[in-house]
């Protein structure tokens, strides 16, 4: 399995709209992408501008399909100006291995 962790800092005035768009993106990913098994959207209660994502895919190719999906492209176009910082890390899940 291929895991992706993303941290976003969002401009404060865009937090509500970003949250709504991100939840919709995550929902569509899990519901429509065969290779996407998990897409958690988290927000820091002490800093509402900080978002944390944990995504789990079958493979790198499944993640690349996610990036090419229409819903992700629309999300990215809508929100890119709202993002102050974005850090993406990719991992191979070791346990559990199924």
SVG drawing of the C-alpha trace seen along z (x, -y; Angstrom):
<svg xmlns="http://www.w3.org/2000/svg" viewBox="-19 -36 27 44">
<polyline fill="none" stroke="black" stroke-width="0.4" points="0.0,0.0 1.0,-3.6 0.4,-6.2 0.3,-9.9 0.5,-12.5 -0.2,-16.2 -0.1,-19.2 -1.7,-22.4 -1.8,-25.9 -4.7,-27.8 -5.3,-31.5 -7.7,-32.2 -10.4,-33.8 -10.6,-30.7 -10.7,-28.0 -14.5,-27.3 -14.5,-27.1 -11.3,-25.0 -12.7,-22.6 -15.9,-22.1 -14.0,-21.6 -11.5,-19.2 -14.2,-17.0 -15.9,-16.8 -12.6,-15.9 -11.9,-13.2 -15.5,-11.8 -15.3,-11.6 -11.8,-10.0 -13.1,-7.2 -16.3,-6.7 -15.1,-6.9 -11.4,-5.8 -11.0,-2.1 -7.4,-2.4 -8.2,-4.8 -8.9,-3.0 -8.7,-5.8 -8.8,-9.6 -8.8,-11.1 -9.2,-14.9 -8.1,-16.3 -7.9,-19.9 -5.9,-21.0 -8.3,-22.3 -5.6,-24.6 -4.9,-26.0 -7.9,-25.8 -5.7,-26.9 -3.7,-23.6 -5.1,-20.6 -3.6,-17.1 -4.5,-14.4 -3.8,-10.7 -4.5,-8.9 -4.1,-5.3 -3.8,-3.9 -3.1,-0.5 0.0,-1.9 1.8,-4.9 -0.1,-4.5 -3.4,-4.7 -2.3,-8.0 -1.3,-9.3 -4.8,-8.5 -6.1,-10.4 -4.0,-13.5 -5.3,-13.2 -9.0,-12.8 -11.5,-15.5 -12.6,-16.1 -9.0,-16.6 -8.2,-18.9 -11.3,-21.0 -10.4,-21.0 -6.8,-22.0 -7.9,-24.9 -10.4,-26.2 -8.2,-26.1 -4.7,-26.7 -4.8,-30.5 -6.0,-29.7 -3.0,-27.7 -0.2,-29.4 2.0,-26.2 1.6,-22.6 4.0,-19.7 3.4,-16.3 5.2,-13.1 4.8,-9.6 5.3,-6.3 5.1,-2.6 2.8,-1.2 4.6,1.5 1.8,2.7 -0.7,3.9 0.4,5.2 -3.1,6.0"/>
</svg>
